[in-house]
Amino acid sequence: MLPLLLVTVVAVRHRSVLAEGFTHLATAEWPWLLAAAGTTCLTWVAAACTRQGAVVERLPGRRLLATQFAAGAANHLLPTGLGASAVNLRFMTVCGLPLARSSAALALYLLAESVGRVALLGALLIAFPDALRLGTLLPEGAFGPLLAGAGAVLVVAVAVLALVPRVRSALVSFLRTALGEARSVHTRPARALALWGGSLTFPALQASVLVLVGQALGLPVPPAHMAVAYLAATVAVALVPTPGGIGSVEAALVVALVAAGGPAAVATAVVMAFRVITVWLPLLPGALTLGALVRLKVI
């Protein structure tokens, strides 16, 4: 119930903007929304390709795809992607991979997905340098506290590694396993192509969903600029520990679309429709799939 509570709090605090945004939803062109729903389905295929590319062993394809669909539901129960990570970690161990190698594959997936998202954002910013004023994604005066917080976390992490030998030895062992797994994957061109191709395709498909929703609602922002706004917003909120990014993603997307030149009410309507298609519509069937996979001992 926690995600529903968070959404309710956000909705109450911004009810006037939401009410105006809901009026714009009635003007949506349904062919564009159906295309957005179809593109959302392709994101699970891209995620499955990336997961397969992170391990040398061949994973069962249909079960892997079903696991990605179920992981989306689990992702809204735990913060910062922990739900999806837990589901995929369990799936790989059930498939026979040792826990250490499963963890290394999970870390490789997360690294590739992050690199792919940032690389795609960088390429679009080079191609469209005037697409977005990046400074508007953060509140005024927030950069200093964020930098101080990141520095404090780094200092604590270094102190723990220096003062706790057991943690240090566990980290060294994990890094050794992870590097070995990465080398093994990259000796196989098919696995490397699946890993890096999927890591670029996944955020590109997500950005395409937002573009299609924007077209459905007549958002007066060029498609490339909408894609830049999406990637910049998701990179900016990547460290905000809310389940499924609920609240933080919506706020950042609205701010980014407004910064790209869109009216606030239409941008709000676009973000609401985008999150309904990508989050709330798949949530119940994803949860049912998750329960079925648990009962069938796939995870």
Secondary structure, DSSP 4 states (H G I P E B T S, - for coil): -HHHHHHHHHHHHTHHHHHHHHHHHTT--HHHHHHHHHHHHHHHHHHHHHHHHT-SSPPPHHHHHHHHHHHHHHTTTSBTTHHHHHHHHHHHHHTT--HHHHHHHHHHHHHHHHHHHHHHHHHHHHH-TTS--GGGGS-TT-HHHHHHHHHHHHHHHHHHHHH-HHHHHHHHHHHHHHHHHHHHHHTSHHHHHHHHHHHHHHHHHHHHHHHHHHHHTT--S-HHHHHHHHHHHHHHTTT---BTTTTHHHHHHHHHHHHTT--HHHHHHHHHHHHIIIIIHHHHHHHHHHHHHHHTT--
